[in-house]
Amino acid sequence: MVHPSPARPSRFDQWSSSVSPDNSSSCAAQDRGELQPATPKWFRIVFEPRVAVRKAPALDAPSVTFLDAGEVIEVSEHREGWVRLSNFEREARGVSDDCDAWVLQDGRYVSLGVLLEPYQPHWFSVVFQPKVAVRKCAFSEAPIVAWLKTGEIIEAGELVGGWVRLSDRERSQRDISDDCGSWVMLDGSSKGISSRLLAASPPPPTHRAVLEEEGC
């Protein structure tokens, strides 16, 4: 009798379940503050009523779409007063692959003032399917302490080195103990999983009224 070979685990299963035999040194490195904060990747539109997204970093380049005041965008490059939309942002806004996407950030030299200001998101949605791991420290092989399903929105307490730490309120709501860290990877491309696991998001409807009352 021939027994069928066991199914090989998917790349997601291999990555999500991996736990290093000794990851204490990496968690200790985080505790010592050796992980460097990530360069700001997001900007908020402050120029009213809107700004143009152009094919090249030049005011005479054709526009491909527009961004309204108050919107938050993710960028991948800064160049002489211009920012370039990340591939994830460009795809989300329906900009075709054959078009580049640049936005003027500092227009003071043309008497427009600052059009975009650096912004750190406080909320993220899970965009990877079917779920992502919450880990004890900002290390891809750290123990898993919880899972987040696609579409869930989380409140961030900190962004460090490409990782998001859950806020104390978020951790409490998910019943993650105080002695456990709670970190989620932003981008899984280095693990061959996906170009993006989390994306900046508005707060969930259940929190918006509370935040408005608090003036946030």
N, C-alpha and C positions, 0 to 999 in steps of 0.2 A: 504494500500500500504506500502510495506516494503522498507525503504530507505537504500541503502548500506552504510556501515560504511565508514567514510573517511579513506583514505590510511594513514597508520602510516608513519611518516617521517623516512628516513633512518638515520643511525648513522652519515653519512656525513652531511646531512641536519641539524641535530640537533646540530652538532659541529660547522659547518661553519657559521650558522646564529645566534649562541648564543651570546648575549651581556648582560653582567652583569648589573643589575640595578644601581650599583655604582662601576665602575672600576677606578675611579679617584685616589684612594689610591694606586693601583698597578702601574698605570702610574707615579704617583708621586714618588713611590719608585724607579722606573727606573731613573727618572730625578735626584734623589739624589745619584745615583750611587750605589744602594744597590744590583743590579744584578751583580753577580760575573762572570768574563769571563770564558768561557768553557775551560777545559783542552785541549791542542792541540790534535787533533785526526788524523791529516794527516801528512804524511811524503813523501818526494821526494827522488827518487833513485839517488844517486850521484856516486855510484861505477860503473865503466865501465868494460865490456860492459853490464853486467846484474847481478842479484842476484837470488839466489834460494829461493823458498818458500818451507818450510819443514813441515813434519807431526808433529814434536815436536821441542821444542827450544834446539836443539842439532845439532852440525855440522855433526854427523854421521847418523842423521835421514833421511829417504828417502825424496827426493824432489817431489813435486806434480805439480809445474809449475815454471815459471821464470818471472822476472820483468826486463824490459829494463831500462837503465839509462834514467832519465828524467821523468819517469812515477810517478804519484802521487797515493798514496794508503791511504785508511782509515783504522785506527786500533782501536781495542777495549781494548787492554791490553798491558802493558809494563812489562817485567820480565827479570831482570838481563842481559840487553843488547839486548834483543829480543823484537819484537813487534808481536802482533797477529792480523791478518786481521779480520775486523769486519764481521759479518754475511752478511751484504749487499755487501761488497767487495768480499767476498768469492763466493757468489752466482753469482755476475756479472762476475767473472772470471771462472766460471764453475767448481769450486772445489766441489767435492761431499760432502754430509752431513757427511759421515763416516770418512772424513779426516779433521784433524786440519790444520792450515795454519799459520806458524811462519816464520818470516824473521829476520835475524841477523841485528841489527841496528848499534851496536858498535863492530867492529871487531879488535880493537886495541890490545886486548890481544892475538890475533893470527896473528898479523902483517898485518892486512888487512885495518886498519884505519876505519874511519866512512863510513858506507855504505849508510845510510839514514839520512836525516836531517829534522828537524821539518819544516812544511810548512803550511801556511795559505792560502787556496784557495781564489781567488779574483772573481771567477765566479762559478755559480751554475746553474744546469738545474733542471727543475721541473719534477719529476718522478712519482708523485702521479696523479691519474686520478679521475675526469676530470680536476680539477683545485685546486689551493690552494689560501688561503686568504692572502692579505697584510693588516696588522693591525696597528692601530695607535700607539701602544706600544707593547713591548715584553710580552704580557699577552694573554692567550688563549681566553679570553672573551672580549678583547678590540674591539672597533668598527672597522669594515672592511672599508678600504679606496680604495681598488682595488683588482682585481683578476689576477692570473697568470695561463695560460693554460699549460697542459702537453706538455713538449718539449721546452718550452720557456727557454732562458738562461738569467740570471740576473747578474749584477755586484754588488758585495758586498762591502759595505763601512765599515762593522764592524761585528764581531761575538761575541755575548755575551750570556752566559747562555743557549745555545742550540737554539738561534735565530740568524737570519741574517738580518742586516739592509741594505736596498738598498743604493747604493752610491748616491751622489747628482746628478750625471749625469743620473743615471738610473731613479731616481725619477722625474727629470725634463722631461725626454723623455716620461714618463708615465703620465705627467701632474698632479702629486700629489703636492699639495700646500706646501709651506715652513712651514706652521704652523701645518702640520700633520706629525707624525712619519710614518715610512714605514718598518715594521718588518714582517718577514716570519719565521714560525716555521720549524726547520730542520727535526724533528722526531715527528710523531704524535702518537707513540705507547701508550703514557700515556693517550691519549684520545680514545684509542681503534679504531683508524682509519687506521693506516698503520705504518710499522716499519720505513718508510722513506718517506719524502715529497720532499726533495731536495738532490741532489748529486753533489759533486765537478765536475767541467766541464772545458774544455778548453774554451777560449773566442770564441764568435761567429765569423764566417768568416768575417763579415763586420767590425769587430774591430781588427782583427789580423794584417792587414797591418799598421793600425794606431799605434798599440802597438809596432810593430817592429821598426817603425820610431822613436818612443819615447824611444826605448831601454828598454822596459818592457818585 
